[in-house]
Amino acid sequence: MIEPKSWHIELTSRCVLECPGCDRTWFKKTFKKQIIQDIPIDDLLNFFDRNNFLSSEINLCGNNGDPIYHPKFLEILKQLKKQNHKIKIATNGSAKTEKFWTQVGDITDKQDTITFGIDGLDDTNHLYRKNSNWDQVMTGVRILKDRPIKKIWQYIPFKQNLSQIYKAKKLSKYLGFDQFLLMPSDRWMEENMQDMKPDSHIDIESFIQKTQLSGNKMKPQCLTNERIYIDSDGTVYPCCWAGTYRYKFKTPFGHKKHNISNLVWNDIFQPEIKTFLQNTTSYEKAHEVCKMNCGS
Ligand SMILES: C[S@@+](CC[C@H](N)C(=O)[O-])C[C@H]1O[C@@H](n2cnc3c(N)ncnc32)[C@H](O)[C@@H]1O
């Protein structure tokens, strides 16, 4: 993360869905409340400007929220494009109007990408993507069909949608998607996720590859300078895993001084942060969150 090449940004913690595998849903269920945060637009733009991080790759996704529900999403998109960034948007695609999607199409160009998380067809998508509305998702898909932005259909295989994969892939072509991406879930811990688990794991090849790795090796993503994480309260973390509810206060990151509102990038590299980053390369010394996500 010393010379960031790309960013993963959670613009907002808001979402209209309640996916059972989402950290936001877990938090709401556990603590009976929601944390609503929206990145202040000026903080974000000034941060990139102040630190000369222009023309980067920015992935608008997040651990908890969905970027399209930031109240100033279109304005942020417009301003980030003025700073010459390549934008990737990850969304469930519900609850927005034709006008909204037309503006997304107007602001973006062929350098940008939108990934719709659609886990099934009209009769199954809402089973995991709880509260999603098929017609609303299709409004976005239809309006962006002939726009230059690259379009990806990301499909998480569950028991209820396994038999629809072929049909969905075919539909994705018809709807103008550039790519159909099967993404196996890595979240089966929640009790209510068990019923959705496919009987046979869909991604057997990559599972075999993973189990063949020799173990105790670290391949830290943060040292590749990719996908440095900024959460919806503006705090910087080396990756999105370190910014989850479980770990955000358990590493040397997550302090007020790491907030984009006034951060000068090089000031982040204080001794405790340098040690944390150095330790990511050693399985023995790496923090638990690093071992879990960047260890093999
Ligand atoms: C909280 S979502 C944020 C973006 C947006 N709300 C969405 O659904 O794409 C974070 C990411 O987790 C992915 N995701 C959701 N459920 C998942 C699961 N069970 N396994 C793996 N990834 C999942 C989403 O597709 C998205 O890329």
The ligand as an ORCA input file, in Angstrom:
! r2SCAN-3c Opt
* xyz 0 1
  C     -21.843     -5.675      0.396
  S     -21.530     -6.093     -1.254
  C     -21.292     -4.453     -1.882
  C     -21.721     -4.165     -3.302
  C     -23.140     -4.425     -3.715
  N     -24.078     -4.291     -2.626
  C     -23.276     -5.806     -4.364
  O     -24.094     -6.586     -3.919
  O     -22.561     -6.043     -5.336
  C     -19.883     -6.646     -1.241
  C     -19.522     -7.721     -2.228
  O     -19.848     -8.979     -1.677
  C     -20.381     -9.798     -2.687
  N     -21.155    -10.858     -2.048
  C     -22.397    -10.812     -1.552
  N     -22.741    -12.004     -1.004
  C     -21.676    -12.820     -1.165
  C     -21.400    -14.167     -0.827
  N     -22.298    -14.916     -0.206
  N     -20.189    -14.672     -1.143
  C     -19.265    -13.925     -1.779
  N     -19.470    -12.632     -2.123
  C     -20.657    -12.087     -1.830
  C     -21.160     -8.830     -3.521
  O     -21.483     -9.326     -4.784
  C     -20.190     -7.661     -3.584
  O     -19.234     -7.864     -4.586
*
